[in-house]
Amino acid sequence: MKTITFVLLTAVFASAPAHAQGVITLAPVPVTNGVTGTLASSSVWAALYYRPYGAPAGSFTPLVTEVALTNGYARFGSVVVPGYAAGTGVEVQIPAWDNSSGLYRDWTQAEPAWLGGLIAAGASMPVEALTGSVLLPPSPTVIPGFTISLVPEPSSAALGLLAIGLTCAAFRRKNQFPTSSYQ
């Protein structure tokens, strides 16, 4: 009987690492209201998305779909990352949106409304987090605070194209009218 118990316990503990899930721990993230400049209210919701480290930009997967802010902070604590063992790097990002209307239960509904100028929203920058185990959770990953606003901030590429367009327009205007020389 002792031998059977020993074999069963050995099999259980030997297979445990194969089924282990990585855990990330997040420090509270401040979310600022872009209109008032103060911490956002509890009518603002946040979500937690993840992707493998170095994966393409559009490949985020929802990990936690909705959390109401608490005193202006997105609080997730320790979260299990399915399919990733302890010691694996993942990137995490937090989008947040104004859900005072109650119409936007998750980011997939809120993002189009934000891009259409209907609600205030925003997203943190992607940050790398190293997974730990349930028994030995990692130290908290710090995601810098971010601001939600009604209009999405333009990307660097869009600002660069705008600068090139204005430069070309100024150059064309300068060369459109010939200058006369006085002697």
C-alpha positions in Angstrom: 0.0 0.0 0.0 2.8 2.4 0.8 4.4 1.7 -2.5 1.2 2.5 -4.4 0.8 5.7 -2.5 4.4 6.7 -3.1 4.1 6.0 -6.9 0.8 8.0 -7.1 2.3 11.0 -5.3 5.4 10.8 -7.4 3.3 10.8 -10.6 1.2 13.8 -9.4 4.2 15.9 -8.4 6.2 14.9 -11.5 3.3 16.0 -13.8 2.6 19.3 -11.9 5.3 21.4 -13.8 3.8 20.3 -17.1 0.5 21.9 -16.1 1.9 24.9 -14.3 0.6 28.3 -15.3 2.6 31.4 -15.0 1.5 34.2 -12.8 2.1 37.9 -13.1 1.6 40.5 -10.4 0.8 44.1 -11.3 1.2 47.2 -9.2 -1.8 49.5 -9.2 -1.8 51.7 -12.3 -3.0 55.4 -12.1 -5.4 56.5 -14.8 -5.8 60.2 -15.3 -8.8 62.0 -16.8 -7.5 64.1 -19.7 -10.2 66.8 -19.2 -9.9 67.4 -15.5 -6.3 66.3 -15.0 -7.3 64.4 -11.9 -7.5 60.6 -11.3 -10.3 59.0 -13.3 -13.6 58.0 -11.5 -15.0 54.6 -10.8 -17.1 54.9 -14.0 -13.9 54.2 -15.9 -13.2 50.6 -16.6 -9.9 48.9 -17.5 -8.9 45.6 -19.0 -5.7 43.6 -19.0 -4.3 42.3 -22.3 -1.2 40.1 -22.9 0.8 38.7 -25.8 4.1 36.7 -26.1 7.1 39.0 -25.7 8.1 40.4 -29.1 4.8 39.4 -30.9 3.2 41.7 -33.5 1.3 44.8 -32.2 -2.2 43.5 -33.1 -1.8 40.2 -31.2 -2.9 41.1 -27.7 -5.3 38.6 -26.0 -7.7 39.6 -23.2 -6.6 38.3 -19.8 -9.1 40.3 -17.6 -11.9 41.9 -19.6 -13.3 44.5 -17.2 -12.4 46.0 -13.9 -13.8 49.3 -12.5 -11.1 51.7 -11.3 -10.7 52.0 -7.6 -9.8 55.6 -6.5 -8.4 56.3 -9.9 -6.2 53.1 -10.1 -6.5 50.0 -12.3 -5.9 47.2 -9.8 -5.4 43.6 -11.0 -3.1 42.1 -8.4 -1.9 38.6 -9.3 -3.3 37.1 -12.5 -2.7 33.6 -14.0 -1.5 33.7 -17.6 -2.8 30.6 -19.3 -0.4 28.6 -21.4 2.8 30.2 -20.1 5.0 28.5 -17.5 6.8 30.3 -14.8 9.9 32.3 -16.0 8.3 33.2 -19.4 8.2 36.8 -20.6 5.0 38.3 -21.8 4.0 41.8 -22.7 1.0 43.4 -21.0 -1.1 46.4 -21.8 -4.0 48.1 -20.0 -6.7 49.9 -22.0 -9.2 52.0 -20.0 -12.5 53.7 -21.1 -15.3 55.7 -19.7 -18.3 53.4 -19.1 -20.6 55.9 -17.4 -23.3 55.0 -20.0 -23.0 51.3 -19.2 -22.9 50.5 -23.0 -19.3 49.3 -23.3 -18.7 46.1 -21.3 -15.2 45.4 -22.7 -12.5 47.0 -24.8 -13.7 45.4 -28.0 -16.9 47.4 -27.7 -15.2 50.5 -26.2 -12.4 51.0 -28.7 -14.6 51.7 -31.8 -16.6 54.2 -29.7 -13.4 55.9 -28.7 -12.0 56.1 -32.2 -15.4 57.5 -33.2 -15.1 60.3 -30.6 -18.0 59.0 -28.5 -16.2 58.2 -25.3 -12.9 59.0 -23.5 -10.4 56.2 -23.4 -6.7 55.4 -23.7 -4.2 52.7 -23.2 -0.9 52.2 -21.4 2.3 51.4 -23.2 3.1 47.7 -23.5 5.4 46.5 -20.7 7.3 43.3 -20.3 6.3 41.1 -17.4 8.1 37.9 -16.2 5.8 35.2 -15.0 6.3 33.5 -11.7 4.5 30.6 -10.0 1.5 30.5 -7.7 3.8 29.4 -4.8 6.5 32.0 -5.7 4.8 35.0 -7.4 7.0 37.5 -9.2 7.7 40.9 -7.9 5.0 43.4 -9.1 5.3 44.7 -12.6 5.0 48.5 -12.8 3.1 49.9 -15.7 3.4 53.7 -16.0 0.2 55.6 -15.5 -1.7 57.0 -18.5 -4.4 59.4 -19.5 -7.8 58.8 -21.0 -9.0 61.5 -23.4 -11.9 61.9 -25.9 -9.6 62.0 -29.0 -7.0 59.4 -29.6 -3.4 60.8 -29.5 -1.9 60.8 -33.0 0.9 58.3 -33.6 4.4 59.4 -34.3 4.0 58.4 -38.0 1.0 60.6 -38.4 2.8 63.6 -36.9 5.7 62.9 -39.1 3.5 62.8 -42.2 1.8 66.0 -41.1 5.2 67.7 -40.8 6.3 66.6 -44.2 3.1 67.8 -45.8 3.4 71.2 -44.2 7.0 71.5 -45.3 6.1 70.6 -48.9 3.2 73.1 -48.9 5.5 75.9 -47.6 8.1 75.0 -50.2 5.6 75.0 -53.0 4.1 78.3 -51.9 7.6 79.8 -51.8 8.4 78.7 -55.3 5.0 79.5 -56.8 5.5 83.3 -57.0 8.7 84.4 -58.8 10.7 87.0 -56.9 11.8 90.2 -58.7 15.2 91.5 -58.2 15.9 95.1 -57.7 19.2 96.5 -58.9 
